[in-house]
Amino acid sequence: MRRHYGMDWLRIGAFGLLILYHIGMVFVPWPFHVKTAQPFDAAKVPMVLTNAWRLTLLFVVSGYASRALFARSKSLSAFLRNRNLRLLLPLAFGVTVIVPPQSWVQLVTQAGYPHGFGYFWLHDFFRFGKVHGLALPAWNHLWFVGYLWLYTLALGLLLLLPQRERLQRAFDVAFGGWRAVILPIAWLLLTQVELFTRWGDTQDVIGDGIAHLAYFPAFLFGFGMAASFPVMRAIGHYWRPCAVVAALCIAFAMAVEIGWPGNALPPPPLSDLYQGLRYVETWAAIVALIGLAERYWNHDLPIRATLTEAIFPFYLVHQTIIVVTEYALRPLSLGPAAEFAVLVVATVLGCLAFYYGGRGIGWLRPLIGLRAAKRVVEARPATG
């Protein structure tokens, strides 16, 4: 595969937006691991910009990246070994080391947990039960890594099928032309609205079946799209009208958030329309963003390679930095604007320190999602 720089930029942007979204979660009334002492309900309105499509987009770009990795692998088994190491090791390290401060802050601020972090980590985090109503151990934002690993294993089973090239040809036919837009929207409306009603995710592998019906096909779509000229051509043709549709859906969602503040929902049939348009917006926005990446972002810059490598370590650690920083800011009563600015700066600096500090330590690199350092073997001088 030829490298598509636009999709690299889209992946970087998708994770960057997710980090900003998680900072915003501190201020809005939606459940989160730590909440500001000065809620700012109006923050929900800009968060609506990405609320519907941010996670589905992550699975699409992850599927695309997986195809690039598969194309560079010597075999299917080599591809799966690589994905096991690059996903399972950071997941285990994250659950053991990175996530526990989030759970401790959540219990202290929301349940009156009386003990310090050291006691909590040694005695309660690995209890495999509930502590003050919170199930532990938790993986919090790292559920995405777990889901991605499971979807990669399922993909591996599909790639074991004989004459797997036929699957790619079938994908090209099924999603060529207008079908690249309409069929995914129809699938989302059928599975997320008509057959089942999904407003959010449980982040529980076993109990999150409805979300799997959205995320796993999105991952497979990204994998197939990476080698499909007909589908990329269709997206290049339809991305502008999709951008208009997504913008109209976002405007409607913003109006709902303004009209029904807090956690309130409008009454039926307006709530039904709101839910349906969320999934129309999801795929329309994704098509529009891929089209933008194809049309305008498919060029390289010196910083791209570093950001491409850094974005996964950023994802691993960002939420813990947000939660711990907000815990320290709560007593200061800075006000929402100042608090948001401090959180952004602290998160960026913390992520940079985590990445640059970890990438120089050979044994730590695989634990934070980086490739193992290449060994340099010095040639011995010839002896006579």
Number of C-alpha atoms within 10 A of each C-alpha: 11 8 13 18 18 21 24 23 20 21 24 20 15 20 19 14 15 19 20 17 18 17 22 20 21 27 23 22 18 12 9 15 21 24 22 21 18 15 14 17 16 15 17 21 19 14 18 18 19 18 17 24 21 18 18 20 27 25 26 26 26 21 27 26 21 21 21 18 15 20 15 12 14 9 11 15 12 13 19 19 11 16 19 16 17 21 20 18 15 25 25 15 17 22 20 16 12 20 23 24 20 23 24 25 22 21 21 17 14 13 14 11 15 10 12 11 17 11 12 19 18 10 10 19 25 16 14 11 13 12 15 11 9 14 14 16 20 18 22 18 19 22 17 16 20 19 18 21 19 15 20 23 15 13 18 15 11 12 14 10 11 9 9 11 11 11 15 16 13 12 20 20 15 14 23 19 19 14 16 25 22 14 14 21 19 15 16 21 21 14 16 20 18 12 10 11 15 14 12 10 12 13 18 13 13 8 11 14 14 17 20 16 14 20 22 22 19 24 26 22 21 23 24 22 24 23 20 18 12 17 25 21 15 19 28 19 14 18 23 18 13 23 20 15 19 26 16 14 24 24 15 17 22 18 12 18 22 14 12 13 15 15 10 10 14 15 9 9 8 12 13 14 12 17 19 20 22 25 24 23 26 24 27 27 28 24 26 22 22 22 25 20 21 21 13 10 17 16 16 14 8 7 8 15 13 9 16 13 16 21 20 19 22 24 20 23 22 25 25 24 22 27 26 18 17 23 20 9 17 17 10 9 12 14 15 17 10 11 20 19 12 17 23 18 11 17 24 17 13 17 22 17 13 18 22 12 12 19 23 11 12 15 12 17 20 21 23 26 27 21 15 16 14 7 7 6 6 6 6 6 6 5 4 3
